[in-house]
Amino acid sequence: MKINNIGNQNINPYQRNLNKLNATEKSGKSPSDKIEISSAAKEMQEASKLVKDRQAKVEALKDQVQSGNYTIDPKAIAKGLKNFYQS
């Protein structure tokens, strides 16, 4: 049984794509890039500022612990635990 090629022959999709690129180069129009920052991305940038502030606070606490100047307020801890478990 012989199978003949059916359909489009001699069509190269890569060549078609190359032809499109060449056509845009010949027209002289260079595509311009455009970027827009969404409001969600802007909020994420502001959130990173909060992370930096938090990191600075953690570093300050680390320094206090290492130098021995950090004091614990047991009443504040007890109050926080009580509020956590009551909620």
VOPAGU-2260 file (C-alpha; in pm, 1 decimal, decimal comma):
REM VOPAGU-2260
SITE   aa  ch    i         X         Y         Z
SITE  MET   A    0       0,0       0,0       0,0
SITE  LYS   A    1     142,6     335,0     -99,5
SITE  ILE   A    2      61,4     646,3     100,7
SITE  ASN   A    3      73,6     972,8     -90,3
SITE  ASN   A    4     138,3    1296,6      86,1
SITE  ILE   A    5    -191,7    1472,7     120,5
SITE  GLY   A    6    -226,6    1833,6     213,9
SITE  ASN   A    7      -2,3    2133,5     187,2
SITE  GLN   A    8     340,6    2048,8      67,5
SITE  ASN   A    9     638,6    2275,5      49,1
SITE  ILE   A   10     507,4    2495,1     327,0
SITE  ASN   A   11     761,4    2586,5     587,6
SITE  PRO   A   12     611,6    2766,6     889,6
SITE  TYR   A   13     955,4    2886,2     993,1
SITE  GLN   A   14    1007,4    3048,6     656,8
SITE  ARG   A   15     669,4    3220,2     688,0
SITE  ASN   A   16     773,3    3363,3    1023,7
SITE  LEU   A   17    1106,3    3476,4     878,9
SITE  ASN   A   18     921,3    3648,4     595,1
SITE  LYS   A   19     709,7    3840,3     846,3
SITE  LEU   A   20    1020,9    3956,9    1031,3
SITE  ASN   A   21    1185,6    4068,2     709,2
SITE  ALA   A   22     871,5    4258,0     608,1
SITE  THR   A   23     870,2    4456,0     932,4
SITE  GLU   A   24    1240,1    4536,7     890,2
SITE  LYS   A   25    1183,5    4659,5     537,3
SITE  SER   A   26     892,8    4881,0     636,6
SITE  GLY   A   27    1125,4    5078,5     864,0
SITE  LYS   A   28     885,8    5075,8    1153,0
SITE  SER   A   29    1054,1    4952,1    1463,2
SITE  PRO   A   30     815,2    4824,7    1726,2
SITE  SER   A   31     831,9    5025,2    2044,0
SITE  ASP   A   32     816,1    4868,1    2384,6
SITE  LYS   A   33     578,1    4996,1    2644,5
SITE  ILE   A   34     553,8    4909,5    3010,8
SITE  GLU   A   35     285,4    4989,2    3262,1
SITE  ILE   A   36     294,6    4913,1    3631,9
SITE  SER   A   37     -36,7    4795,0    3767,6
SITE  SER   A   38    -184,2    4914,1    4092,6
SITE  ALA   A   39    -127,0    4567,7    4241,2
SITE  ALA   A   40     243,8    4594,6    4161,5
SITE  LYS   A   41     256,8    4937,4    4321,9
SITE  GLU   A   42      96,5    4795,1    4635,1
SITE  MET   A   43     354,0    4517,5    4637,4
SITE  GLN   A   44     632,6    4776,6    4619,9
SITE  GLU   A   45     485,9    4953,6    4921,8
SITE  ALA   A   46     460,3    4621,3    5102,8
SITE  SER   A   47     833,1    4574,8    5050,5
SITE  LYS   A   48     883,9    4899,9    5243,9
SITE  LEU   A   49     698,5    4742,3    5534,7
SITE  VAL   A   50     925,2    4441,0    5511,5
SITE  LYS   A   51    1229,1    4669,5    5529,7
SITE  ASP   A   52    1088,9    4843,0    5836,7
SITE  ARG   A   53    1018,0    4508,3    5999,6
SITE  GLN   A   54    1368,8    4385,9    5917,3
SITE  ALA   A   55    1516,7    4697,2    6079,4
SITE  LYS   A   56    1312,1    4631,2    6392,6
SITE  VAL   A   57    1428,7    4267,8    6403,4
SITE  GLU   A   58    1790,6    4378,5    6367,6
SITE  ALA   A   59    1747,5    4625,1    6654,9
SITE  LEU   A   60    1601,0    4348,8    6872,1
SITE  LYS   A   61    1889,5    4116,6    6781,8
SITE  ASP   A   62    2138,5    4382,9    6886,7
SITE  GLN   A   63    1956,9    4432,4    7217,6
SITE  VAL   A   64    1953,5    4058,2    7286,7
SITE  GLN   A   65    2322,1    4017,4    7203,5
SITE  SER   A   66    2425,3    4313,9    7418,1
SITE  GLY   A   67    2207,4    4198,2    7708,8
SITE  ASN   A   68    1989,9    4511,5    7714,4
SITE  TYR   A   69    1669,0    4339,2    7605,2
SITE  THR   A   70    1412,8    4314,3    7883,5
SITE  ILE   A   71    1094,5    4112,3    7874,7
SITE  ASP   A   72     767,5    4249,6    8009,1
SITE  PRO   A   73     587,6    3941,7    8146,9
SITE  LYS   A   74     259,1    4130,4    8194,4
SITE  ALA   A   75     249,6    4231,7    7827,6
SITE  ILE   A   76     321,4    3872,9    7720,9
SITE  ALA   A   77      49,2    3735,9    7947,6
SITE  LYS   A   78    -196,6    3995,6    7818,8
SITE  GLY   A   79    -113,5    3907,6    7457,4
SITE  LEU   A   80    -157,8    3535,5    7521,2
SITE  LYS   A   81    -486,4    3595,4    7697,5
SITE  ASN   A   82    -618,4    3807,9    7412,1
SITE  PHE   A   83    -503,7    3550,5    7156,7
SITE  TYR   A   84    -682,5    3258,5    7319,3
SITE  GLN   A   85    -997,6    3454,8    7401,5
SITE  SER   A   86   -1051,9    3557,8    7040,4
